[in-house]
Amino acid sequence: MAASASIAALRPEVWKKELMKVAKDNNFFNRFMGEGENNIIQVKNDLKKEQGDTVTIPLTAKLRGNGVSGDSELRGNEEAIIAHSDSIAIDQIRNGVVLTGKLDEQKNVYNMRTDAKNKLGMWASEYEERQLFLKLGGVNNPLLTDVSGNVVGPQAGWSNSPTQVPTADTGNGFGDRYLCADYTNGADSLAAADLLTPELISRAKYKAMQMQADGMPKVNPLKIDGREHYVMFVHPWQAYDLKNNAVFTQAQREAGTRGDGNRIFTGALGVWDGVILYEHEYVPFLDISVAGHNFNAAAAGTDFSADCFRALLCGQQAGCVVDTMDSFKMVEDSFDYDNQVGYATGIIGGVQKLTFNSKDYGVVCVDTAATALV
């Protein structure tokens, strides 16, 4: 039987403004997102008001000169601000659900239409979460899986391909924005016993605090209630190791008030040396038996010698989300003479890790093994 298509202008599209609010509110990164610089994820709304396919983010380093003293002439001795910019491109991703028909809806004890909308809203929120973790980790390996074996890497390059941790860094075990649990020999010597420890967290923090000799600025900490903090995202398997680390657990028992009234502390695993720790299942995981030798798609690189988790120590402007006027839309459509209804949601926007002169601006990647939880 031939199908007669409806006229596009007559297809009812129901735009749900609350979908964006629900998706953003349920996003794990919500407490870390905002339009200002004092956020881990900076949100840019430029394309909500005008057309375009790219947003440019200015990034500058702090002044580091010695100035002039006394009556020495300042004219001609001024300091130049080191400035770079990063560009975020946008793309579209969509998903949809079609219900079987009105009879099937009548038979079910729950509201299938409401459930379909809720599930799509959850999918959109989790899609953006996954993108942020992939981008911050510099992951572009399409074979990447989670610990359950589900492939999560095919969309690693959506909207933007993130800068990768340089092969020289993983080979050495350390770099300007990288630290391996085996920082003496490198990722190709990573062993199952090389776990995330308080000492490693402190080392990553001090690496973030260092301004590099080539003008690369330090990772700017978040200003929270007048104090400076970094945030580290760890995988639940890494969190398990911290929870069983005597030094870490003792520190949490003895910790005093740390500004728990601020929402950024809500749900935190703990605080160590000024680093607030959060666990999340989307923190990148490398199964070397499935995804190959590293987090990169390229065949060349450091051969990781053990399954690896990439914790992410972040400061200001580690990543960026670009929202547009069509971000998180919901469309309803009817089929088969109104017997079937379908729903679709989509994101038109962009997600990216920010870089300063091609180097990560606000994140230090920390590779460790972890105790396998089976």
SEPAKE-673890 format. One line per 5 residues: number of its first residue (from 1); for each residue y, x, z of C-alpha. Coordinates in nm, 3 decimals, always signed. Layout:
<rs>
NUM	Y X Z | ... .
</rs>
This chain:
<rs>
1	+0.000 +0.000 +0.000 | +0.344 +0.132 -0.090 | +0.595 +0.162 +0.190 | +0.955 +0.049 +0.150 | +1.199 +0.276 +0.330 .
6	+1.483 +0.123 +0.524 | +1.840 +0.201 +0.428 | +1.955 +0.498 +0.631 | +2.281 +0.329 +0.727 | +2.087 +0.040 +0.883 .
11	+1.852 +0.252 +1.096 | +1.958 +0.196 +1.456 | +2.039 +0.522 +1.636 | +2.086 +0.490 +2.008 | +2.274 +0.789 +2.141 .
16	+2.199 +0.840 +2.503 | +2.488 +1.022 +2.670 | +2.292 +1.034 +2.993 | +2.016 +1.236 +2.825 | +2.230 +1.550 +2.825 .
21	+2.315 +1.497 +3.191 | +1.950 +1.441 +3.285 | +1.836 +1.741 +3.078 | +2.101 +1.968 +3.228 | +2.051 +1.842 +3.585 .
26	+1.675 +1.899 +3.562 | +1.716 +2.242 +3.407 | +1.607 +2.516 +3.648 | +1.911 +2.722 +3.544 | +2.159 +2.445 +3.624 .
31	+2.280 +2.610 +3.946 | +2.332 +2.935 +3.756 | +2.522 +2.785 +3.461 | +2.893 +2.726 +3.408 | +3.183 +2.784 +3.172 .
36	+3.334 +3.071 +3.372 | +3.230 +3.435 +3.378 | +3.098 +3.415 +3.737 | +2.772 +3.261 +3.619 | +2.440 +3.408 +3.513 .
41	+2.438 +3.176 +3.212 | +2.779 +3.116 +3.058 | +2.810 +2.781 +2.878 | +3.034 +2.767 +2.572 | +3.153 +2.428 +2.454 .
46	+3.370 +2.542 +2.162 | +3.150 +2.367 +1.905 | +3.170 +2.037 +2.088 | +3.524 +2.002 +1.957 | +3.502 +2.163 +1.616 .
51	+3.259 +2.247 +1.338 | +3.101 +2.588 +1.311 | +2.775 +2.778 +1.340 | +2.866 +3.075 +1.560 | +3.050 +3.136 +1.887 .
56	+3.191 +3.480 +1.975 | +3.195 +3.595 +2.338 | +3.442 +3.872 +2.438 | +3.302 +4.128 +2.685 | +3.506 +4.403 +2.850 .
61	+3.441 +4.686 +3.091 | +3.643 +4.754 +3.407 | +3.909 +5.026 +3.406 | +3.761 +5.354 +3.529 | +4.040 +5.608 +3.486 .
66	+4.209 +5.805 +3.764 | +4.564 +5.682 +3.698 | +4.869 +5.903 +3.757 | +5.007 +6.008 +4.092 | +5.357 +6.060 +4.225 .
71	+5.631 +6.064 +3.962 | +5.396 +6.178 +3.684 | +5.478 +5.996 +3.365 | +5.252 +5.696 +3.298 | +5.386 +5.646 +2.946 .
76	+5.132 +5.796 +2.708 | +4.867 +5.816 +2.979 | +4.769 +5.450 +2.983 | +4.399 +5.366 +2.984 | +4.234 +5.179 +2.697 .
81	+4.018 +4.882 +2.787 | +3.668 +4.920 +2.642 | +3.592 +4.590 +2.474 | +3.305 +4.452 +2.270 | +3.193 +4.107 +2.168 .
86	+2.868 +3.925 +2.108 | +2.800 +3.635 +1.874 | +2.573 +3.337 +1.940 | +2.439 +3.142 +1.641 | +2.318 +2.782 +1.662 .
91	+2.005 +2.613 +1.532 | +1.827 +2.280 +1.566 | +1.498 +2.188 +1.734 | +1.355 +1.834 +1.750 | +1.060 +1.642 +1.890 .
96	+0.958 +1.278 +1.874 | +0.718 +1.010 +1.998 | +0.598 +0.697 +1.814 | +0.434 +0.415 +2.011 | +0.129 +0.243 +1.866 .
101	+0.273 -0.108 +1.861 | +0.379 -0.410 +2.065 | +0.021 -0.515 +2.145 | -0.056 -0.176 +2.296 | +0.267 -0.191 +2.495 .
106	+0.166 -0.535 +2.629 | -0.172 -0.402 +2.746 | -0.026 -0.113 +2.947 | +0.086 -0.159 +3.304 | +0.375 +0.088 +3.269 .
111	+0.683 +0.078 +3.048 | +0.581 +0.298 +2.754 | +0.932 +0.308 +2.610 | +1.088 +0.434 +2.930 | +0.807 +0.685 +2.969 .
116	+0.858 +0.815 +2.614 | +1.229 +0.870 +2.676 | +1.164 +1.042 +3.008 | +0.902 +1.273 +2.857 | +1.134 +1.371 +2.571 .
121	+1.416 +1.441 +2.815 | +1.182 +1.661 +3.017 | +1.070 +1.841 +2.700 | +1.429 +1.916 +2.597 | +1.515 +2.051 +2.943 .
126	+1.204 +2.270 +2.960 | +1.255 +2.395 +2.605 | +1.597 +2.533 +2.696 | +1.454 +2.684 +3.016 | +1.181 +2.863 +2.819 .
131	+1.435 +2.992 +2.570 | +1.649 +3.140 +2.844 | +1.356 +3.328 +2.997 | +1.238 +3.457 +2.659 | +1.586 +3.570 +2.561 .
136	+1.668 +3.735 +2.895 | +1.337 +3.920 +2.881 | +1.403 +4.046 +2.528 | +1.081 +3.884 +2.410 | +1.009 +3.822 +2.042 .
141	+0.628 +3.850 +2.037 | +0.497 +3.523 +1.882 | +0.153 +3.581 +2.039 | +0.285 +3.573 +2.394 | +0.097 +3.338 +2.629 .
146	+0.132 +3.213 +2.984 | -0.126 +3.294 +3.250 | -0.330 +2.987 +3.148 | -0.361 +3.111 +2.790 | -0.113 +2.866 +2.635 .
151	+0.076 +3.031 +2.351 | +0.451 +3.026 +2.426 | +0.582 +3.292 +2.189 | +0.621 +3.118 +1.849 | +0.972 +2.992 +1.933 .
156	+1.088 +3.325 +2.081 | +1.327 +3.377 +1.790 | +1.478 +3.028 +1.789 | +1.855 +3.033 +1.726 | +1.884 +3.405 +1.803 .
161	+1.656 +3.708 +1.832 | +1.729 +3.892 +2.159 | +1.768 +4.266 +2.194 | +1.444 +4.428 +2.305 | +1.385 +4.680 +2.580 .
166	+1.395 +5.012 +2.392 | +1.058 +5.176 +2.334 | +1.194 +5.499 +2.481 | +1.267 +5.314 +2.807 | +0.923 +5.155 +2.840 .
171	+0.770 +5.491 +2.749 | +0.969 +5.671 +3.018 | +0.933 +5.395 +3.274 | +1.309 +5.355 +3.317 | +1.634 +5.313 +3.123 .
176	+1.991 +5.190 +3.160 | +1.871 +4.830 +3.191 | +1.499 +4.877 +3.252 | +1.259 +4.972 +3.528 | +0.880 +4.986 +3.531 .
181	+0.674 +4.970 +3.849 | +0.529 +5.303 +3.734 | +0.871 +5.458 +3.678 | +0.723 +5.807 +3.688 | +0.482 +5.778 +3.393 .
186	+0.590 +5.466 +3.203 | +0.446 +5.133 +3.095 | +0.153 +5.298 +2.919 | +0.031 +5.406 +3.265 | +0.096 +5.073 +3.440 .
191	-0.198 +4.996 +3.670 | -0.317 +4.679 +3.840 | -0.193 +4.817 +4.173 | +0.167 +4.859 +4.048 | +0.305 +4.548 +4.213 .
196	+0.656 +4.415 +4.273 | +0.781 +4.556 +4.605 | +1.106 +4.549 +4.806 | +1.158 +4.914 +4.715 | +1.138 +4.832 +4.343 .
201	+1.387 +4.546 +4.385 | +1.634 +4.786 +4.551 | +1.587 +5.041 +4.273 | +1.659 +4.773 +4.012 | +1.969 +4.665 +4.203 .
206	+2.109 +5.017 +4.218 | +2.041 +5.059 +3.848 | +2.243 +4.740 +3.783 | +2.529 +4.875 +3.995 | +2.566 +5.193 +3.792 .
211	+2.828 +5.228 +3.521 | +2.687 +5.438 +3.239 | +2.852 +5.754 +3.105 | +2.884 +5.608 +2.755 | +3.120 +5.335 +2.875 .
216	+2.849 +5.077 +2.937 | +2.971 +4.875 +3.236 | +2.763 +4.794 +3.540 | +2.601 +4.454 +3.576 | +2.870 +4.253 +3.752 .
221	+2.729 +4.079 +4.061 | +2.786 +3.711 +4.130 | +3.064 +3.628 +4.374 | +2.911 +3.382 +4.624 | +3.118 +3.269 +4.923 .
226	+3.314 +3.593 +4.914 | +3.006 +3.817 +4.893 | +2.836 +3.990 +4.603 | +2.478 +3.910 +4.508 | +2.239 +3.959 +4.222 .
231	+1.962 +3.713 +4.137 | +1.608 +3.814 +4.040 | +1.365 +3.577 +3.872 | +1.000 +3.657 +3.938 | +0.672 +3.502 +3.827 .
236	+0.471 +3.308 +4.090 | +0.205 +3.582 +4.079 | +0.473 +3.841 +4.159 | +0.607 +3.609 +4.429 | +0.257 +3.599 +4.583 .
241	+0.261 +3.976 +4.616 | +0.603 +3.968 +4.785 | +0.487 +3.697 +5.025 | +0.202 +3.926 +5.123 | +0.421 +4.234 +5.155 .
246	+0.474 +4.306 +5.526 | +0.817 +4.464 +5.476 | +0.946 +4.167 +5.275 | +0.807 +3.897 +5.503 | +0.942 +4.070 +5.815 .
251	+1.287 +4.088 +5.656 | +1.282 +3.716 +5.581 | +1.185 +3.633 +5.941 | +1.469 +3.843 +6.074 | +1.729 +3.729 +5.820 .
256	+2.032 +3.559 +5.966 | +2.254 +3.297 +5.806 | +2.308 +3.394 +5.444 | +2.527 +3.115 +5.311 | +2.250 +2.859 +5.277 .
261	+2.511 +2.588 +5.232 | +2.575 +2.720 +4.881 | +2.341 +2.556 +4.629 | +2.255 +2.891 +4.473 | +2.042 +2.967 +4.782 .
266	+1.856 +2.637 +4.765 | +1.489 +2.688 +4.686 | +1.515 +3.066 +4.690 | +1.206 +3.270 +4.773 | +1.418 +3.494 +4.991 .
271	+1.690 +3.757 +4.990 | +1.632 +4.131 +4.981 | +1.909 +4.392 +4.979 | +2.163 +4.147 +4.839 | +1.925 +4.018 +4.571 .
276	+1.838 +3.647 +4.582 | +1.483 +3.590 +4.458 | +1.353 +3.288 +4.270 | +1.006 +3.227 +4.131 | +0.942 +3.048 +3.803 .
281	+0.634 +3.015 +3.585 | +0.833 +3.089 +3.266 | +0.908 +3.448 +3.365 | +0.757 +3.643 +3.070 | +0.391 +3.745 +3.100 .
286	+0.204 +3.984 +2.872 | -0.172 +3.946 +2.832 | -0.252 +4.269 +2.649 | -0.590 +4.134 +2.532 | -0.418 +3.849 +2.344 .
291	-0.058 +3.937 +2.265 | -0.106 +4.303 +2.180 | +0.055 +4.605 +2.332 | +0.402 +4.487 +2.440 | +0.660 +4.210 +2.455 .
296	+0.783 +4.301 +2.106 | +0.650 +4.165 +1.779 | +0.664 +4.504 +1.609 | +0.337 +4.698 +1.586 | +0.505 +5.019 +1.698 .
301	+0.600 +5.072 +2.059 | +0.472 +5.157 +2.402 | +0.112 +5.047 +2.461 | +0.113 +4.867 +2.795 | -0.200 +4.963 +2.984 .
306	-0.225 +4.651 +3.203 | -0.125 +4.285 +3.194 | +0.243 +4.274 +3.283 | +0.505 +4.043 +3.426 | +0.872 +4.098 +3.340 .
311	+1.096 +4.011 +3.636 | +1.464 +3.967 +3.553 | +1.745 +4.094 +3.776 | +2.063 +3.920 +3.662 | +2.434 +3.930 +3.728 .
316	+2.733 +3.771 +3.559 | +2.703 +3.668 +3.190 | +2.341 +3.772 +3.152 | +2.299 +3.501 +2.891 | +2.486 +3.230 +2.706 .
321	+2.416 +2.871 +2.604 | +2.618 +2.714 +2.323 | +2.644 +2.335 +2.336 | +2.759 +2.123 +2.042 | +2.856 +1.762 +1.993 .
326	+2.493 +1.695 +1.895 | +2.322 +1.873 +2.185 | +2.054 +1.666 +2.356 | +2.078 +1.353 +2.147 | +1.830 +1.064 +2.160 .
331	+1.754 +0.847 +1.857 | +1.555 +0.523 +1.854 | +1.400 +0.391 +1.535 | +1.175 +0.096 +1.449 | +0.884 +0.079 +1.202 .
336	+0.640 -0.172 +1.053 | +0.868 -0.473 +1.066 | +0.977 -0.395 +1.422 | +0.621 -0.373 +1.555 | +0.647 -0.001 +1.630 .
341	+0.923 +0.194 +1.795 | +0.980 +0.566 +1.794 | +1.206 +0.800 +1.985 | +1.331 +1.146 +1.896 | +1.539 +1.402 +2.075 .
346	+1.690 +1.722 +1.951 | +1.900 +2.019 +2.047 | +2.165 +2.160 +1.818 | +2.292 +2.466 +1.994 | +2.215 +2.826 +2.072 .
351	+2.068 +3.045 +2.345 | +2.106 +3.421 +2.368 | +2.112 +3.721 +2.599 | +2.455 +3.884 +2.591 | +2.489 +4.247 +2.485 .
356	+2.768 +4.504 +2.516 | +2.765 +4.756 +2.230 | +2.401 +4.655 +2.157 | +2.291 +4.703 +2.519 | +2.204 +4.430 +2.769 .
361	+2.520 +4.327 +2.951 | +2.397 +4.138 +3.257 | +2.021 +4.180 +3.306 | +1.780 +4.452 +3.417 | +1.417 +4.394 +3.314 .
366	+1.153 +4.499 +3.569 | +0.791 +4.527 +3.454 | +0.510 +4.508 +3.709 | +0.147 +4.413 +3.740 | +0.049 +4.137 +3.984 .
371	-0.245 +4.017 +4.184 | -0.447 +3.781 +3.964 | -0.459 +3.431 +4.114 | -0.775 +3.250 +3.996 .
</rs>
